[in-house]
Amino acid sequence: MKQKNPPLVNRRFHSAELVTLFRIKLTGAGLSTFQSADWTLQTATKELPLTVVSRQEAEMELELPDVFPFGEDGFVVHLDQACYVQITEVVRTDSFDELFAEEKAQLGACYDQADTSFAVWAPTATEVTIHIFDEWHGQTGTKYVCSRGEKGVWSVTIQGDLERKWYEYEVVVNRERQRAVDPYARFLSVNGERGMIGDLKKTNPADWPVPIPANERDETDVIIYELHVRDFTIDPHNGIRQKGKYAGLTEAGTHDHNGLSTGLSYLRQLGITHVELLPLQEFGSIDESERETAYNWGYDTTHFFAPEGSYATDPYDGYCRIKELKMMIRSIQRHGMKVILDMVFNHVYIWEASALEKLVPGYYFRYHPSGTISNGTGVGNDIASERKMARKLIVEAVCYWLEEFQVNGFRFDLMGILDIGTMKQISAETAKRADDLFLLGEGWDLPTALSAEQKASVSQAKKLPAIGFFEDQFRDALKGSAFSSSSLGYVSAEQKPAVLEAVAHGLKGSPTSFTRPRQAVHYVEAHDNHTLWDKLKVAAPSEDERQLRKRHRLACAIVLLAQGIPFLQAGQEFFRTKYGVENSYRSPDWVNQIEWKQRSVFQENVDYIKGLIALRRHHPALRLPSYELIERHFRFLDLDHRRIVYHLERVGRYDQWDEIVIGHNPTTKKQKIELPGRGNWQVVVDDQAASLIPLYIIGSNCAYLQPLSTLVCVKGN
């Protein structure tokens, strides 16, 4: 005989999750046998009726008459059964964002000698306290209870001078108690284990900020040079004292054993306009207490607002890293160059351990509809930049770095992970604060849980006219695919029509991809993938190295003479090698360091690249600011696998030269070309040199491109 009521053991609640502001999903055993009446949500202060919306054997949905009472522990109660309500999927709903986003809130620690105010956004928390310590490693601190605001901002003001005190939050969410570092912390302890309270005014060097005149030439007068602080300063032969440190890039007048300039002085002499620095936000892959022997590029951010401590002379002092970074920026700017910071907002180092996840579990990271975390970055997590408080965090971090560190631009790592709305807001907010700022990013279309039209990828570039994009099609066409070591490019005599088409498109500044040439960032090597030298060597291991160096020089010349924005990696001008290591993000110094001995061996090529840089900077016709002008003045004379020759005609309105003919020969044979008009062409670039002063004159309308070389012929007004 069947029992009318199953025994209590078969009527068990397993879990209850808040999936919308009004709806709870309950799982358990034998739920279909429960009656629809007498369901309530109970907290310490209230009891709310629940309506059964759907019911199955193992799952039930219950609806609240009003918004769930956040800030309190809630229990689903039915007769003698009760289950704690975990706050889960609801945080990823638009309605949660609308209810709790506090976009005007000033978060973080606000220091004054009389008192310090603290504010942290944690709308799903039921308790938040702050612990103040005298030492960064202190075990016992003074505890202060924070008060919860309507939008889930917890705050407290503590009287007295707290300068150089250390702090961390203690937060309770879903009945789990955890410690969390302030995600808005400006000052950090070693390894970012605690925040420090400090006075930012005390971090400013003398004569700060350095006045930087606006670019009075045109918006394409930009040549970017990418470097890693440690790589550039660590070599034992560079004459730099503070090796691997911010301070190493403040030292002027350094030189190698041959008396050739190194470091900061070398950069100034090279003639580039912008130094792009690999990530300087605090990152998690290096133990700062063992920083002398540890290496990483730094693409694993743990704190968005604070500088990395491993490059500081004292990572234990919360002030030191900020002071020394500002001094480095000041030194670069005083040497006539601008500073671009490489920012990582697309993911964090270990998302489960991040302060963002501890404070608002499930909110700051992107999920698939299935409930699995999105991993378009390939490193375990994607930041959900489309959510209002995540966007606020990113935009405010960018503005903070701009205003506090007085930099001149930003590169956004894996920008295609971020949403287009966030990037538009960054463009708008930074434009309010600085003129002549250069923004660029990696617009790769990555498999993140975001629709294609929402991604800040290269396909959306025309919607982001203030942001430059790395032009990987031009890169691959020149040297071969970055993801196939054996593939060849135009400079290695690849004859595929698609390669020639991509090179031609890039030479004109990639006009179909962007709204203006400033968006087209052209390059043949960066920190990612093989260096150009290693790529050429791997693709043609038996080719004579003298010939490979000619191919290398040709590729660099094509980039530096193309319309758009040229981008170089440090050491590219003297055939930088990483000894075949394709992904050197954590390789030792001997792989990654700039070898200054190599520079002295290949000084002739350094001079050649320096000459091309000078030509580009002195002659605006080589960097026309609009596609309208390029279309008006740019004409191909020859375009095939043996040679590319193009004519910048009637450009005297913008340049002291009226006619410019540029030719590139990717073959091992001399190529004859016809020059337009009559003779008396002045040669400023050939296979041996690049110079502002004419090298010689061609008296006829016929010229020869030497094997694997570039030729530039000009006529004045």
N, C-alpha and C positions, 0 to 999 in steps of 0.2 A: 504494500500500500504506500502510495506517495505521500511525503510530508507536505502539508499545506504551506509551511514556512521553512525554507532551507535553514540549516543550522547557521549560527552567527559566524562561524569560521569561514563560510563560503561567501559572506557578505563583507568583504574587506576592501577598504579604500587604499589604493597603492600610492597615488599622487594626485595633487591638484595644482593646476598651472593657470595663471592669469594670461590669457591669449589676446584679449582686447580690453579696453577700459571697463567694459560691462560684462565680459563673458569669461567663465572659468571652465576649463576642461578637466574633468575628474576621471581617473582610471582606477580600475579595481576588478574584483571578481563578483560575478552574479549581480551586476548593477541593474539588469533589466527587471529584476524582481522587486526593486525598491518602489515604494509609492511615490507619487509626484508631490505630495504635500509634506509640510514640515521640514523644508530645507532652509537653512539660514547661513549667513556669513557673520561670524562673531569676531570682534576685536575687544581690546580692553575697555573701549569706551562706547561701543555701539553694537547693535544687532540688526542686520538687514535681511529681508526675505529674499530667497532665491527661487527663480522659476526654472523648472526643468524644460529645456528647449528640445533636446533630443536625448534618446536613451538607447544604448545597446548593451550587450552582455558585459563588455569590458570597458566601455567608455560612455561618459555622459557629459552633456553640455548644460551649464547652468547660467542664468542671466541675472544680473543685478539691476535693481531699479534706478541706481545712480552710479556714478564713477566709483571705482574701487577706492577705499580709503588708504591711499599711499601714506607711508610714514608710520604705519601701524602693522603689527603682525595680525594676519587674518586666518580664520579657520572655517572650512566648510563643515557644517554640523548637521547631522540628521539622526534624530533619536539618540542612540548611545554610540554613534560613530562620529569621528572627527578627523579632519585631515588639514595639515598646514598648507596654505596657498603660496606656492612659489611664483615669484614674478619673473616671467620668462619672455615669451614671444611678444607680449604687449609693447615692450620697449622699442620694437622695430616697426611699429605702426605709425602712420601719419598722425593719427589722433593723439598719440602719446607726445609726439613732437609739438603739436599745436598746444597741448595742455601745459607742457613743462618747459619748453624752450625759453630760456631767459637770455636773449641775445644782447641785452644791454648791461647785464650784470658784470661787475668788475671782480673777476675771480683771481685767486692767488693771495699772496701776502702783500699788504700795503704798509710799508714801514714809515714810522715817524718816531722821533726821539721820545716823544711823550707816550705813544702807544702804537700798537701794531694790530691791524685788522686782517682777519683771515676769512676767506670765502671759498667754498667748494661746492660744485654741483653734484648732488647724489640723490635724485628724487625717489629712488626705490629703497633708500636706506631707512632703517628704523632708529638708528642711533649713530651719531658722529661725534667723536671727541678729538682733541688735538693734544699731542704730547710735546712739551718743550724741554730740550736738553741743554746742558751747559757744554757738553762735548759731543762731537759727531758720533762717537762710539759709546756714549753713555747708555747704561742699561735702565736706569730709573729716571724718569722725567716728571715734570709737573703736568697734571692732567686738567684740561679745561673742556667743559661741555659746550658743544655748538648748538645753536637754535635753528630750527628748520623754518625756512620761508615758504611762501605759498607755491612757488615754482620749484621747490626742491633744492634751493640753495641753502646750505648750512653755513652759519657764520658766527664769529665771536671776535670781540675786541679785547685785547689784553693790555692793561696799563703797564707803563714802565718802559725803559729802554731795552729792547730785546736784540740789539745789534750783535751779530756773531753768535746768536743762539741757534740751535738746530731744532727742526720740528718734523713731525710726521702725523698723518691722520690715522685714527682707528675707526673703522666703519663696520656696521653690521647690516648685511643685506641677506635676505632669505635665511635668517638665523645663523649665518656664518660670520664670524668676527675676523677681520683681517687688518693688517697695517698697510698703509699706502702713502707713497711720496706724493706731494702736491704736483699734479700734472702741469700747473702753471709756475712751478718754482723757477726762479731766475738764478739762484745760487744753489750749488750742490756740494755735498760731501764727496769724498773719494768714491768712485763707482756709482755715484748718484743714489746712495743708500738712504740719504735724508736730505731735506731741503735746509737751506740756511737763510736766516733773516739778515738782510744787508741793505746798504744805502748805495744805490747805483751811481749817485753823483761822485762817490769816492773812487769809482773805477775809471774815470775819465783821465786820459793822459793830458799833459800840457798841450796847448794850442789845439784842442779838440772841439769840434771836428775840423778836419782839413778842408778848406774851401776848394771845391772842384768846379771849375768853370763848365758851363753847359757846352755841349757839342755844337760849335758854331758852323761846322762844315755841312754835314748832312747825316741823316739817321743811319746810313749804312757805313759810316766810318767806324767800324767795329772789327777788331781782330782778336778772337778769344784764344787764350792759352790756358789749357787745363793742367793743374798740378795738384799733387798730394803733398801736404806739409812735410811729412816724414820723408817721402821719396826724394824731395827736392833738396833736403838739407842733411841727410844722414850719411852720405858718402864720406869716407875718411880723408879723401884728397881734395875736398872743396874749400878748405880754409874757414869754414863756418864753425864757430865755437859751440853754439847752442844747437846741437844736432837733434833733429827730430822734433823740434819745438817751435811754437809760435815765434819765440824770440829769435830763432835762427833766420827768419825772414824779415827781421828788422836790421840785420847787420849789413851795413853798406861797405863797399870797398873790398869785399872778399875776393880771393883769387886762388887758383890752383898752383901746383908746383912749377908750372911754365909761365906764371904771371898772367894768365888769362882770367878774365872776370868770371865769377860764379855768383850763384844766389841772386839777390835783389839787384845788384849792379848789372848782372848779365841780362836780366829781364828788361831793364831799362834800355840797354844798348840794342837789344833785339828789335825793339820798336813796336811790340804788340800794344794794344790799347786796353784790354781787359784780362785780368787774371781770374780764372775760375778755379775755386778751391773745392776739392772733394770734401765730403760731409764734415762739418764742424759741430753739428748738434751732438749732444751727449749720446754715445752709442754703447751697446752692451757687450761687444765681442772682445774687448780688451780689459784685462784686469789692470786698472790704473796703478795699483801698487806694484805691478811687475811690468811697467810700461816699456822699460828699456829693451826687453827681449820679445815683446808681443807685437804683432802686426795685423792690421786689417784696413781695408778701404774706408769702412765706417758706414756702410749702407744698412744699418740695423739700429735705428734710433730707439732710445728709451725715454728721452726727455726732449720735448720740442722747443723749449725756451732757453735752455742752458748750453753753453759751449762744452765740448769734449775736454776731459781733464788730462788725458794721456799726453797732450801736446803742451801742457803747462809745466813750468819748472817745479810747482808744488801743487799736486792735485788734491791735497788735504785741506788747502786754504780756499774757502769758497770765493774769495775775491780774486785770487791769482789768475785763474783761467780767463776771467772777463777782462781784467787789466791787460794781460799779455796779448789776447786776441785783438783788443782795440789798438794796442801799440803796433801790432803787425799790420792791421788795416791802414793805420795812419802812415806807416812807413811805405807801403806800396803806393798809396795815393800821393804822398809827397814826392815820390819818384815818377810821377806823371801818369800812373796807370790807375784804372778803376778796378773794383773788386766785385766779383759775382760769387755768391755762395750756392753750393749744391745742397738742396734741401730734400729731405726724405720724409714725406707725409703719407706715402701710399701704404705703409705697414709699420709695425713695430717689431722689436727684436723677438720677444717671446710673449705672445698676446695673453696667454693665460696668467702670466706673472706681472702684466703691466698694471700700472695704477688705473688706467682707463677701465680695464675689465673689473678690477676690484671695486671701483666706485659705482659703476653702473653696468653690471654684467649684461652682456649681449647687445649693448647699444652701439658702441663705437666701431664695431666690426661688421662687415657685410656678410650676409648669409644667403644661401640659395633657398628657394621655396621649400625644398625638402628638409630644411633645418640644419644642413651641413654648412660649415663655415666656408666662405669663398676664398679661393687661393689663386687668383689670377697673377699675383706677384711671384708665385712659385716658392715662397718662403714661409708659407703657413697661414697667412692672414692678409686681408685687404681692409684698409680703413674705409668706413662708410661715410665718405666726405659729403654725401648728399643729405645726411641728417643734420639738423640745424645746429646742434651743439658741437658736433664734430667739425662742421664748416666754420663755426665761430672759433674753435680752437686753432684751426689751420690759418684762417685769415688773420687772427690776432697775433699768432706767432710770426707770420711773415711781416706784418706791420711793426712788431716789436723789434725784430732783427734789423729792419730798415731804419727805424728811428734811433734805436739805441746804439747800433754798431755802424750806422752811417755808410752802409754798403751801396753799391751802384747797380745791383741786379741779382737775379735769382735763377738758378736752374732747378727744374722740378723733376726728380727721379721718377721714372715710370709714371709720367703724368697721365697716360691713358687709363690708369686705374682711377684717377680722380674724376669727379663729375664736372661737366662744363659750367654749371652754375657757380661752383666754387672758384674755378679759374677766372670766370668773368668778374666775380666779386674781388678777387685778388688784384686783377688788372685795375679795377675801378678804385679800390682803396689805396693802392700804392701810387696811382697817378695823382691822387689828392695830396700826397706827402712828398713826392720827389719828381723832379723833371729828369728827362733823359735816362730813365731807368731801362735796363735791358732784361727782359724776361724770356726764358726759353725752357723747353722741356722735351722729354722723350714721349712722343705721341704714339707709342706702339698700341695696337689694338689687342688687348690682352683678355683672356677668358674670365673676367670678373663678373659677378652677379649684378650687372647693370646693363641696361639696353644700349645698343650701339649709338643711338642719337644722344644719349646722356654722357657718354665718355668724352673726355678731353683728348681725343685721339687725332691723328693727322687728318683723318677724313672730315673732321669738324673744324679744321684750321681756319676756314674763312669766317667762322663765327667767333674766332678768338684773334682778331687782327693785331692785338698788342703783344702777342706771344710768338716767339720763334720756335721752329720745330726742326729736329735733326732729320736731315734728308738722307735716309738710308738707301734709297734707290740709286741716288747719285754715287754714294759710297761704294755700293756693291758693283755698280757698273764700272767704276774705275779700277777696283782692285780684285773683284770677285766676291762671291757671297761670304759674309762674315761667318756663316754657319756651315760652310763646306770648305775645308782646308785646301782641297785640290782645285777648286774652281778658279778660273782666270777672269780678269777684267780687261778693260780697254788698254791699260798700260802694259799688259802682258800679251797684247795682240789678239785678244778675243774678238771674233768676227761676227758674232750673232747680231742680227739687226736690232733686237731689243736692247742690247748693250749700247749700241751707237745712239739709239733714240733716247735712252736715259741720260747719256752723257750730254747730248745736245740740249736736252731739257734743263739739266742742271747748269750748264754754262749760261743760259739765259735767266737764271735765278728761279727756276722751277715755276713758271708763271701759271700753269693750270692748277697748281696745288694751293696757292696762297693768294692773299690780297695785295701783298707788296713784297719786294725783295728782302726786306729786313726779316721776314719770317723764315726764309730759306737758310738754314744753318748747314753749311757744306763742310764735309770732313772725310778723311780716309783712315783716321785712327782716333781712338779715345781710350779711356782706361779699360773699357770692356773689350773682350775678344783679343785676337792677336794684334800686336803692333804691326804697322805696315811692313816693316822690315821682316818680321817673323812670318807674316802672311805670304809675302813674296818668296821667302826662302822655303817655306813648307810646300807651296804650290809648284815650285821649280827647284828642287833640291840640288840638281846637278848643274844649274846655270852658273856661269862665272859671276863672282860677287861684284866685279866692276860693272858688269852689265846690269845686275840687280840694283845697284845704287843709282844707275841712270834711270831705271824704271821708277824707283822711289822718288827721285828728284822730279821726274815728269809728273807723277801723281800730285805731288805737293804744289807744283807750279799751276796745274790745272785748277786746283782748289783756290789758290790765292789770286788767280786772275779771273775766276768766274764771277758773274754777278751774284749778289746775295751776301751772306756773312760767312767768312772763313773761320774755321775752328781747328786748332792744332793741339796735340797732346805734348806735354813737356818732353823734350828730348827727341821729338820727331825729326827736328832739323839736323840731328847728327846720328840718324839711323838707330834710334832706340831699340834695343832688344830686351825681351824678357826670357830669352833663352828657350823659346818655343812654348812657354807656359801661356795657355790661352786665357785662363781665368785666374788671375793672380791675386784675388781679393784677400787671401790670407797667406800668400807665399812669403818667404823670408826676405829680408832687405836685399840680399845679393841678387834676387830676381827683380825686385821692384825699384830699387834705388836708381836715381839719375847718376850715371857714371861719367863724371866730369873728365876723366882721361879720354873717354870716347869723343868728347867735344873737341879736345885739342888735336886728336888724330884727324877729325873730319872738319877742321876749321873752315876749309874751302867751301864745304856745303853749307855750313852755318852762315857764311858771308853771302852765299847765293840766296838762301831763304831770307836773310836780312834785307838783301837788295829788293826782292820781290815785295816784301812787306813795305819798304819805303816807297816803292813805285805805287802800290795800291793806296797808301795813305796820302801821297802827294797828288794823285791824279783821280779826281772824282768820276771821270768817265769810266773807270774800272769798277765803279760801285754805284751805278745810277740808282736813285731812290724810288723810282716807280716803274711799273711794267709798261706804262704808256711811253716813257722815254726809251726803255729798252727796245720796245717794238719799233719805235721810230728810228733808232740809230744802230741797231744790231742786225748784221746780215752775214749769213754763212757764205763763204766763197768756195770752200771744199768741205765735204762731210762724208767720209767713208772710213773703212777700217785701216787705210794707209795714212791718213792725215785728217786733221780737223783744222780748218782755217776760217777765221771770222773777222769781220771788219766792223769797227765802231766808227761810223762815218759822221762827219759834220758835228763833232762834239765840242768844237771850240767855244761854244757858248758856256760850257761848264768846266772847261779844261784849257790848259795852255797848249795842249795838242789838239789839232783839229781832226786828224785821222790816226787811227790805231789799227794795226793788223796783228792778230795773234794767231800763231800756228803751233800745233802739237803733232809730233810724229811718234807713234807707238811702235814703229817697226825698227828692224835692225839695219835698214837701208836708208840712204839719203833720199829725200823726197823733194822734187822741184815744185815750186808754187809760183803762181802769177800774182803780182801785186797790182792793185788798181791804180789807174792814172799813170802819171809819169814817174820817173825815178827820183833819186835824192831822198830815199827813205833812211831815217836814222835808226840804227839798231840799238835797243837798250837792254834786250835780253837775248842771249843765245845759249848754246850748250855749255859755255864756260863761265858766264858771268851774268849778273843782273845789276843794273846801275841806273841811277838817276841821270848821270852824264852819259851821252851817247858813246857807245863803244866804237862804232865806225859807221860809214855811210854806204848804202847800196845805190849805185848810180843808175841802175836800170829798173825795169818793172818785173824782174825775175829774181827769185831768191831760192835758197836751198835750206830745207830743214834737215839738220844733222840727225843721225840715228838716235832714237830715244831721247828726244829733246824738245825744247820750247823755243820759239822765236817770237820776239815782239819788235815790230817796226812802227815808227811814228813819224808824223809830220806836224810841224807847228802851225800856228795860225798865220 
